[in-house]
Amino acid sequence: MLAKTSRAKIKGDDGGCFAAALASVRRWGGVLEHPEASSAWAAHDLLVPPRAGGWVPAGDWLGWTCCIEQGHYGHRARKATWLYACGVRQLPSLRWGASVTDPALKIDPGYHSNEERWNARRVQKRGSISRMSYRERKVTPLPFRDLLLSIAASAKPPRRSAA
């Protein structure tokens, strides 16, 4: 019989996945997308992009970073996302700033903390709060996917040294 091994989750322990993705984008060019406020940016010495939008130097002398809301591209929630682009021919102008979302997703103004919100849910006083499924929260809207693919497709091929 095999025993289950459980390992506590440690913030930033992704098995090197982010580091590998970042190295690939730096080597081959392209774009990397990650949730806003990700600790990966600080862990890899990338500068935090402004929430208002716009491409800014990432602080590594290689790439550019920005904050974009997927609500501009069809997501029901605002879903702020950070992008890191490197080696692309031209950084596109995106839809910057706060996006308009489904009004039912707004939290009632009477909640001042997560605890109050959880307590209200527990006793079925949800008011106008609408819940999204896990899948709906995680999904990337097709127009946003297409935008990311177009940025990646504009990457310059790496220079090859003469052999």
N, C-alpha and C positions, 0 to 999 in steps of 0.2 A: 504494500500500500504506500502511495506517495503522500507525503505530508504537504499541506499547503504552506507556502512561505508567504508571509505578508510583510510588506515593507512599507513603512510610513512614508507618505508623500512629503517630499522636501521641496520648498519653493525653489524653483530654478533647476530642479533635477529632471531634465528631459532626456537624459541619456546622450547628450551632445547633439540632439536633433537641430536646435536653433543654430548652434555654431556651424554645423555642416551646411545648413541652408544658406547662412550668411557667407560662408567661404565659397560656395557654389556661385552665388550671385556676384560676389566680388571677382571671381575668376572668369566666369562666362558672360556676365552681364545679365540684367533682368530686374525683377522686382520681387520683394518679399513682403507679405502681408501678415500683420499680427494684431491682436486685440489692443486697443488703446490702454495705456497705463501698464503695459507689459513690463515686468522687471527685466526682461531680456535686453531691453535698450541699455539700461544702466550697467548690466552685467557685461555687455560688450562695448562699453564706452561710446554709445551712440547718443547724440543730443536729442532731447525730447522736442518733438515738433510742436508748433503753436496750435492750439485747439481751433483758432479762427481759420486755419488753412494756409496754404502756400508752401511751395517747396523751399526747404532750407538746407544748408550743408549739414551732413550727419555728424561732423566732427571727427571723421576718420580720414579725411583728405581723399576719399574715394567716392562716396555716395551722397545721395540726397534723401531727405526724409520729409514726410508730411503727415497731417492728420486729416482724414476724410470720413464722412458719415455715410454709411451704406443706405441710409434712408433716402438719400438723393437718387439712388439707383434701384429702388423698388423694395427695400426691406421695410417691414411694418414699423420697426423700432428705429431709433436713430443709429444705433450700432457703430459707434466711433471705432475707427481702425487706423493703425499706423502703417505707413508704407515706407520701405527702404528701396531705393532704386540706384543701380550702379551700371555704368557702361551703356546706357541707352542713348540713342541718337538725339532725342529731344524729349524733355520732360513735358508731359501734357498739362494743359490747364484743366483743372477739375472743378467740380461744383463744391466750392468751399463753404465753410460755416455750418451753422445748425440747419438740419433738415426738418421738414414738417413731417410729423408722424401721425399715426392713428390716434385721434383724441381719446379713445377708450383706454389707451396705454398710460395716460397721465395719472400720476398718483394724486389722490385727494390732498388738498392743501392742509388738511387737519393732521396729517402724519408728520411728525417731527423727527422720527428715528425709525430704524429698521425694526426695533422692538415693538413699537406701536403698530406698525404695519403688520407684523407677524401676529400680534395679539388680535388685531381686527380680523385677520383671515381665519384665525383659529375659532373665533366665535361667529363666523359667517357674516361679518359686517363689511363686506368687500366694497360696497358702494360702486363706484365707476371703474374699479380696477379690473382690467382684462389681463388674463394670463396667456402667455404664448407657450407652446410646447417646446420641449428641448430641441427638437429637430428644427422648428421654425426659428428659434433663436440662433441656432448655429448655421443655418443655411446661408449661402452666399447668393444674392440675386444674380440672375443670368447677365443683366447689363453690366454689373460690377465685375463679374468673372470675365466677360468679354473685354472690358477696359483693362484689366490686369494682363490678359493675354496679349492685347495690342501693345502694352508697354514692354512686355517681355520679348515680343516679336521684333521690336525696334532695337534690340541690343546689338551692339557692334560685335562682330566676331573677334575673338582674342587674337592678339598679334602672335605670330609664330616666328620663332627665331630661325635663322638660316642654318641648315644642318650641314 
